[in-house]
Amino acid sequence: MKPHTEIYFAPLQGFTDYVYRNFYAETFDGVEKFFTPFLRVEGGEVRRKDAVDLEMTANRSITVPQIIANCSEDVDILAQLVLNKGFEHCDINFGCPFPQQTHKMRGAGILPHPDKVAEVLKAAAKYPELKFSVKMRLGNTDKTECLAIVDILNDAPLSFVTVHPRISKQMYSGAIDMAMFQELTSKINHPTVYNGDIATVDDIHRITSQFPNIKAVMIGRGLLANPCLAQDYMADGNSGFDVKIYMNFINNLLHGYLAQYDNSEYMALDKMKTFWAYPPLGVNKKHVKDIQKSRTISEFVMKVAVAVNKL
Ligand SMILES: Cc1cc2nc3c(=O)[nH]c(=O)nc-3n(C[C@H](O)[C@H](O)[C@H](O)COP(=O)(O)O)c2cc1C
């Protein structure tokens, strides 16, 4: 039997914080690495929230803090934080499409500036005790921007490069450019990882058959919607949805967020509702709306149980 391709949990700002990642890893199998939402420097310092997220991470050997930077000074500050908190691996974000970042030549905004890409990777190379990887788009405004930085990527000591085959204005929807993914990854000498629009076990098989040489597939929204997806794939299942395990996970998350928000039911409930931006496949829209209108935690849990019961 063909060996399984590794599954990585994509970084999702606002979703995959330490509470989510810790409870996810406790509940489900199948995910090899978890990426944190990107850490950034603001006013010359690490954001407090970002430092706390690393501090509270339970599984440091399988967690990859992600950083966003456009200069060697910021790489220094962030790489030292990652090392000091006991992590072995750090991912560099060359893919964020949001104008707040791209306008500062950060995220995908750095892609049209090979000199800046080289500066960031050179700064990273000063920390050989830390493994580095890159997560990127094809380009900021043009899909060929990625080709102009291939040599710089190849010269850097990277563990792998993850490619989300879109450009910034597409954000997270619209056509994925598989031909360009193929072209770019054939030129990158490092192992490569595919990311984008994987929602089912069949999607994983489709990508791994089309690109048999990839090191891993990175999944974001598909795992939020169906947290069993990675373990189903590893167990050769087919996107089954285990209601009991799911409800247990929901209850654990609720307790985690209650603890994080000093027992504020209002804040914990608000947080839990945000996950319903990515409901499990097959839940009807009426149930989703109804869940988002819940006024108490017990009402929320009851409505979620009803919505997922028949999946
Ligand atoms: C709400 C949201 C937050 C995201 N935050 C980050 C982030 O912090 N760092 C990053 O590299 N990508 C981020 N992404 C992009 C995802 O990691 C991933 O590349 C994208 O969702 C496509 O993969 P998917 O189709 O499997 O979700 C974010 C995406 C979404 C929808």
The ligand as an SDF file (V2000), in Angstrom:
LIG
                    3D

 31 33  0  0  0  0  0  0  0  0999 V2000
   -9.2470   33.1890    8.5120 C   0  0  0  0  0  0  0  0  0  0  0  0
   -7.9360   32.8320    7.9010 C   0  0  0  0  0  0  0  0  0  0  0  0
   -6.7460   33.1510    8.5720 C   0  0  0  0  0  0  0  0  0  0  0  0
   -5.4890   32.8220    8.0010 C   0  0  0  0  0  0  0  0  0  0  0  0
   -4.3340   33.1110    8.6850 N   0  0  0  0  0  0  0  0  0  0  0  0
   -3.1290   32.7510    8.1280 C   0  0  0  0  0  0  0  0  0  0  0  0
   -1.8780   32.9760    8.7980 C   0  0  0  0  0  0  0  0  0  0  0  0
   -1.8030   33.5080    9.9140 O   0  0  0  0  0  0  0  0  0  0  0  0
   -0.7490   32.5910    8.1540 N   0  0  0  0  0  0  0  0  0  0  0  0
   -0.7590   31.9940    6.9150 C   0  0  0  0  0  0  0  0  0  0  0  0
    0.2960   31.6420    6.3660 O   0  0  0  0  0  0  0  0  0  0  0  0
   -1.9160   31.7450    6.2790 N   0  0  0  0  0  0  0  0  0  0  0  0
   -3.0840   32.0990    6.8580 C   0  0  0  0  0  0  0  0  0  0  0  0
   -4.2410   31.7940    6.2130 N   0  0  0  0  0  0  0  0  0  0  0  0
   -4.1850   30.9870    4.9880 C   0  0  0  0  0  0  0  0  0  0  0  0
   -4.3180   29.4950    5.3290 C   0  0  0  0  0  0  0  0  0  0  0  0
   -3.2090   29.0570    6.0690 O   0  0  0  0  0  0  0  0  0  0  0  0
   -4.4090   28.6690    4.0310 C   0  0  0  0  0  0  0  0  0  0  0  0
   -3.3020   28.9600    3.2350 O   0  0  0  0  0  0  0  0  0  0  0  0
   -5.6790   28.9810    3.2500 C   0  0  0  0  0  0  0  0  0  0  0  0
   -6.8180   28.9660    4.0960 O   0  0  0  0  0  0  0  0  0  0  0  0
   -5.8700   27.9800    2.1210 C   0  0  0  0  0  0  0  0  0  0  0  0
   -5.8880   26.6640    2.6230 O   0  0  0  0  0  0  0  0  0  0  0  0
   -7.2810   25.8750    2.8990 P   0  0  0  0  0  0  0  0  0  0  0  0
   -8.0620   25.9700    1.6000 O   0  0  0  0  0  0  0  0  0  0  0  0
   -6.8780   24.4830    3.2350 O   0  0  0  0  0  0  0  0  0  0  0  0
   -7.9890   26.5920    3.9830 O   0  0  0  0  0  0  0  0  0  0  0  0
   -5.4670   32.1600    6.7460 C   0  0  0  0  0  0  0  0  0  0  0  0
   -6.6630   31.8440    6.0870 C   0  0  0  0  0  0  0  0  0  0  0  0
   -7.8880   32.1720    6.6440 C   0  0  0  0  0  0  0  0  0  0  0  0
   -9.1610   31.7960    5.9080 C   0  0  0  0  0  0  0  0  0  0  0  0
  1  2  1  0
  2  3  1  0
  2 30  2  0
  3  4  2  0
  4  5  1  0
  4 28  1  0
  5  6  2  0
  6  7  1  0
  6 13  1  0
  7  8  2  0
  7  9  1  0
  9 10  1  0
 10 11  2  0
 10 12  1  0
 12 13  2  0
 13 14  1  0
 14 15  1  0
 14 28  1  0
 15 16  1  0
 16 17  1  0
 16 18  1  0
 18 19  1  0
 18 20  1  0
 20 21  1  0
 20 22  1  0
 22 23  1  0
 23 24  1  0
 24 25  2  0
 24 26  1  0
 24 27  1  0
 28 29  2  0
 29 30  1  0
 30 31  1  0
M  END
$$$$
